[in-house]
Amino acid sequence: MENNQFKGIISYPVTPFRESDGQVDLPALERLIDRLVASGSHAIAPLGSTGESAYLDDDEWDRVAEASVRRVARRLPVVVGISDLTTRNAVRRARFAEKLGADAVMVLPVSYWKLTEQEVFRHYECIAQAIGIPVMVYNNPATSGIDMSPELICRMIAQIDNVTMVKESSGDIQRMHRLVQLSDGRVPFYNGSNPLALEAFAAGAVGWCTAAPNIVPQWPVALYEACLSGDMARAREVFYRQLPVLQFVLKGGLPTTVKAGLRLRDFDAGVPRSPLMPLDEPATAQLRSLLERLDA
């Protein structure tokens, strides 16, 4: 699948857990994916930060990846999140995702020891050489412990086959402008910071990777469509309407707030896996108020 297939709203499902025993709830995951496909999203990206990938063991990760790709059933492109401390297991997961039929993988390098740029480069190179589908570079220093510069990202895209696009989640809009400058606009980049969605599209982002469609499905799509049509007055109106929800979700932690929001939307995805905790009552009441205001 060519990069131009990955445009628009790339939706990140949570990974539901059964409250009875804390195990992965695959039937709930399948229902959630159906909701996201029907929401107008343009691609589905399981096993990202929102999907609590870091808290799944290998068997759980495999079952979630398999159930997700199978349920999407080619209705939309699927980008499977790949993150692991070791290159060996990241390669294993990437190969597994490709075998399942994923259209691309999104690779987040994770650090315990501080990695050099050459070590990060080699990590991506090993993964890309092991598969034949596109690799999306995922820069999210807040969760991974690794902050990749625009210069390093563009060098990897230029020198490593299959590494073709980037999701930028540092929260720094200047990083996106720098990516455009360094690549003469040739590198597809995707916004991963919800509060920057409007600025990112204005800077040239071809898509927005977001968990927001889990709870406010029509609003991210409306923003993308307004930006795509060049109706920036409408884009600003749509963006600032949803911004309080986007800010709340980001500040409160994606798995925690999205699962609480889903429950408010009458969808039970369970609670986050420990050490994460469910959203408390005062914060849940605040989220309910924000959603009601947006729905009004």
C-alpha positions as CSV (number, residue, x, y, z in Angstrom):
1,M,0.0,0.0,0.0
2,E,1.4,3.4,-1.0
3,N,1.9,6.2,1.5
4,N,-0.9,8.2,-0.2
5,Q,-3.3,5.6,1.2
6,F,-2.4,6.9,4.7
7,K,-4.3,10.2,4.9
8,G,-6.8,11.7,7.2
9,I,-7.8,10.5,10.6
10,I,-5.9,7.4,11.9
11,S,-7.8,6.1,14.9
12,Y,-6.2,4.4,17.9
13,P,-8.5,1.9,19.7
14,V,-7.9,1.2,23.4
15,T,-7.3,-2.4,24.4
16,P,-10.4,-3.4,26.4
17,F,-9.8,-5.6,29.5
18,R,-12.5,-7.6,31.4
19,E,-13.1,-6.2,34.8
20,S,-13.8,-9.7,36.1
21,D,-10.3,-11.0,35.7
22,G,-8.3,-8.2,34.0
23,Q,-7.7,-10.2,30.8
24,V,-7.9,-8.8,27.2
25,D,-11.5,-8.6,26.0
26,L,-11.3,-9.4,22.3
27,P,-15.1,-9.3,21.6
28,A,-15.1,-5.8,23.0
29,L,-12.1,-4.8,20.9
30,E,-13.9,-6.1,17.8
31,R,-17.0,-4.0,18.6
32,L,-14.9,-1.0,19.2
33,I,-13.1,-1.4,15.9
34,D,-16.4,-1.7,14.1
35,R,-17.4,1.7,15.7
36,L,-14.2,3.3,14.6
37,V,-14.5,2.0,11.0
38,A,-18.1,3.3,10.9
39,S,-17.0,6.7,12.4
40,G,-15.5,8.0,9.1
41,S,-11.9,7.3,10.2
42,H,-9.5,6.7,7.4
43,A,-7.2,4.1,9.0
44,I,-7.0,2.0,12.2
45,A,-3.9,1.8,14.4
46,P,-4.0,-0.8,17.1
47,L,-1.4,-1.3,19.8
48,G,-0.2,2.3,20.1
49,S,0.2,4.1,23.4
50,T,-3.6,4.4,23.7
51,G,-3.8,0.6,23.3
52,E,-1.6,0.1,26.4
53,S,0.8,-1.9,24.3
54,A,3.5,-1.4,26.9
55,Y,1.4,-3.3,29.4
56,L,0.7,-6.4,27.3
57,D,2.8,-9.6,27.3
58,D,3.8,-11.1,24.0
59,D,0.9,-13.5,23.8
60,E,-1.6,-10.8,24.6
61,W,0.1,-8.5,22.0
62,D,-0.2,-11.2,19.4
63,R,-3.8,-11.8,20.1
64,V,-4.7,-8.1,20.0
65,A,-2.8,-7.6,16.7
66,E,-4.5,-10.7,15.1
67,A,-8.0,-9.8,16.3
68,S,-7.6,-6.2,15.1
69,V,-6.3,-6.9,11.6
70,R,-8.9,-9.6,11.1
71,R,-11.8,-7.4,12.3
72,V,-10.9,-4.5,10.1
73,A,-11.0,-7.0,7.2
74,R,-9.5,-4.6,4.7
75,R,-12.2,-2.1,5.2
76,L,-9.5,0.5,6.0
77,P,-5.7,0.4,6.1
78,V,-4.2,-0.9,9.4
79,V,-1.1,0.5,11.0
80,V,0.1,-1.8,13.8
81,G,2.1,-0.2,16.6
82,I,5.5,-1.8,17.3
83,S,7.4,-0.9,20.5
84,D,9.8,-3.0,22.6
85,L,13.0,-2.5,24.5
86,T,14.8,-4.9,22.3
87,T,15.4,-4.8,18.6
88,R,14.9,-8.6,18.4
89,N,11.4,-8.6,19.7
90,A,10.5,-5.4,17.8
91,V,11.5,-7.3,14.6
92,R,9.4,-10.3,15.7
93,R,6.4,-8.2,16.2
94,A,6.9,-6.4,12.9
95,R,7.1,-9.7,11.0
96,F,4.0,-11.0,12.8
97,A,2.1,-7.8,11.9
98,E,3.1,-8.2,8.2
99,K,2.1,-11.8,8.2
100,L,-1.3,-10.9,9.5
101,G,-1.9,-8.5,6.7
102,A,-1.1,-5.1,8.3
103,D,-0.5,-2.4,5.7
104,A,2.2,-0.7,7.7
105,V,3.9,-0.6,11.1
106,M,4.5,2.4,13.4
107,V,7.7,1.9,15.3
108,L,8.3,3.6,18.6
109,P,11.8,3.0,20.0
110,V,11.8,2.5,23.7
111,S,14.8,3.3,25.9
112,Y,16.1,2.2,29.3
113,W,19.7,3.0,28.5
114,K,20.1,6.3,26.6
115,L,20.4,5.4,23.0
116,T,22.8,7.1,20.5
117,E,21.5,8.3,17.2
118,Q,23.4,5.4,15.5
119,E,21.7,2.9,17.8
120,V,18.3,4.3,17.0
121,F,19.2,4.3,13.3
122,R,20.2,0.6,13.5
123,H,17.0,-0.3,15.4
124,Y,14.9,1.0,12.5
125,E,17.2,-0.4,9.9
126,C,16.9,-3.9,11.4
127,I,13.1,-3.7,11.5
128,A,12.8,-2.3,8.0
129,Q,15.1,-4.9,6.5
130,A,13.0,-7.7,8.1
131,I,9.7,-6.7,6.5
132,G,8.3,-5.5,3.2
133,I,5.7,-3.1,4.3
134,P,6.1,0.6,5.1
135,V,7.5,1.8,8.5
136,M,6.2,4.9,10.2
137,V,8.7,6.6,12.5
138,Y,7.0,7.5,15.8
139,N,8.6,10.2,17.8
140,N,7.0,10.4,21.3
141,P,9.7,11.3,23.8
142,A,7.2,11.7,26.7
143,T,6.5,7.9,26.6
144,S,9.6,6.4,25.0
145,G,12.4,8.2,26.6
146,I,13.9,8.9,23.1
147,D,13.6,12.3,21.3
148,M,14.5,11.9,17.7
149,S,15.5,15.1,15.9
150,P,14.0,16.1,12.5
151,E,17.5,15.7,11.1
152,L,17.8,12.1,12.3
153,I,14.2,11.2,11.1
154,C,14.9,12.6,7.6
155,R,18.2,10.8,7.4
156,M,16.5,7.5,8.3
157,I,13.8,8.1,5.7
158,A,16.4,8.9,3.1
159,Q,18.7,6.0,3.8
160,I,16.5,3.1,5.0
161,D,14.2,1.4,2.5
162,N,10.6,1.1,3.8
163,V,11.0,3.9,6.4
164,T,8.8,6.3,4.6
165,M,6.7,8.5,7.0
166,V,6.7,10.0,10.5
167,K,4.2,10.6,13.3
168,E,5.4,13.6,15.4
169,S,4.1,13.6,19.0
170,S,6.6,15.8,20.8
171,G,4.1,18.7,21.0
172,D,6.5,21.0,19.2
173,I,5.0,22.5,16.0
174,Q,8.4,23.7,15.0
175,R,9.5,20.0,14.6
176,M,6.8,19.7,11.9
177,H,8.0,22.8,10.1
178,R,11.6,21.5,10.3
179,L,10.6,18.2,8.7
180,V,9.0,20.0,5.8
181,Q,12.1,22.2,5.4
182,L,14.6,19.3,5.5
183,S,12.6,17.1,3.1
184,D,11.3,19.9,0.7
185,G,7.9,18.7,1.7
186,R,8.4,15.1,0.4
187,V,8.1,13.3,3.7
188,P,4.6,12.5,4.8
189,F,4.1,13.5,8.4
190,Y,1.2,12.9,10.8
191,N,0.2,14.9,13.8
192,G,0.3,12.9,17.1
193,S,-0.4,15.8,19.5
194,N,-4.2,16.4,19.8
195,P,-4.0,20.1,20.8
196,L,-1.8,20.8,17.8
197,A,-4.2,19.3,15.2
198,L,-5.2,22.6,13.5
199,E,-1.6,24.0,13.4
200,A,-0.3,20.7,12.1
201,F,-2.7,20.6,9.2
202,A,-1.8,24.2,8.4
203,A,1.9,23.1,8.5
204,G,1.2,20.4,5.9
205,A,0.4,17.3,8.0
206,V,-1.3,14.7,5.8
207,G,-3.1,13.0,8.7
208,W,-3.9,13.1,12.4
209,C,-3.2,10.0,14.6
210,T,-5.6,10.3,17.4
211,A,-7.6,8.4,20.0
212,A,-10.3,11.1,20.0
213,P,-12.7,9.1,17.6
214,N,-13.3,6.6,20.4
215,I,-15.4,9.2,22.1
216,V,-16.0,12.1,19.7
217,P,-15.9,10.4,16.4
218,Q,-17.4,13.1,14.1
219,W,-15.2,16.0,15.3
220,P,-11.7,14.9,14.1
221,V,-13.2,13.9,10.7
222,A,-14.9,17.3,10.4
223,L,-11.7,19.1,11.1
224,Y,-9.8,17.1,8.5
225,E,-12.5,17.6,5.9
226,A,-12.6,21.3,6.5
227,C,-8.8,21.6,6.2
228,L,-8.8,19.5,3.1
229,S,-11.4,21.7,1.4
230,G,-9.5,24.9,2.4
231,D,-12.3,26.2,4.6
232,M,-10.1,27.4,7.4
233,A,-12.9,29.4,9.1
234,R,-14.9,26.2,9.4
235,A,-11.7,24.3,10.5
236,R,-11.1,26.8,13.3
237,E,-14.7,26.6,14.5
238,V,-14.6,22.8,14.5
239,F,-11.2,22.6,16.2
240,Y,-11.9,25.0,19.0
241,R,-15.2,23.3,19.8
242,Q,-13.5,20.0,20.4
243,L,-10.3,21.5,21.9
244,P,-11.4,21.3,25.6
245,V,-12.0,17.6,25.2
246,L,-8.7,17.0,23.4
247,Q,-6.8,18.9,26.1
248,F,-8.6,17.0,28.9
249,V,-7.9,13.6,27.3
250,L,-4.2,14.4,26.8
251,K,-3.7,15.8,30.3
252,G,-5.4,12.9,32.0
253,G,-3.6,10.1,30.1
254,L,-5.0,8.5,27.0
255,P,-6.0,5.0,28.2
256,T,-7.5,6.4,31.4
257,T,-9.5,9.2,29.9
258,V,-10.6,7.4,26.8
259,K,-11.9,4.4,28.7
260,A,-13.8,6.7,31.0
261,G,-15.2,8.5,28.0
262,L,-16.2,5.3,26.3
263,R,-18.1,4.3,29.5
264,L,-19.9,7.7,29.3
265,R,-20.8,6.8,25.7
266,D,-22.3,3.5,27.0
267,F,-19.4,1.3,25.8
268,D,-17.6,-0.8,28.3
269,A,-13.9,-1.2,27.6
270,G,-13.0,-2.0,31.2
271,V,-10.4,-0.1,33.1
272,P,-6.7,0.6,32.4
273,R,-4.2,-2.0,33.5
274,S,-2.3,-1.4,36.7
275,P,-0.3,0.6,37.5
276,L,-2.7,2.9,35.7
277,M,-5.9,3.7,37.6
278,P,-9.5,4.5,36.4
279,L,-10.5,8.1,36.2
280,D,-11.8,9.3,39.5
281,E,-15.3,10.6,40.1
282,P,-14.5,14.4,40.0
283,A,-12.6,14.0,36.7
284,T,-15.3,11.8,35.3
285,A,-17.9,14.4,36.1
286,Q,-15.7,17.0,34.3
287,L,-15.3,14.8,31.3
288,R,-19.1,14.2,31.2
289,S,-19.7,18.0,31.3
290,L,-17.2,18.6,28.4
291,L,-18.8,15.9,26.3
292,E,-22.3,17.2,26.9
293,R,-21.2,20.7,26.0
294,L,-19.7,19.4,22.8
295,D,-22.8,17.4,21.9
296,A,-25.1,20.3,22.5
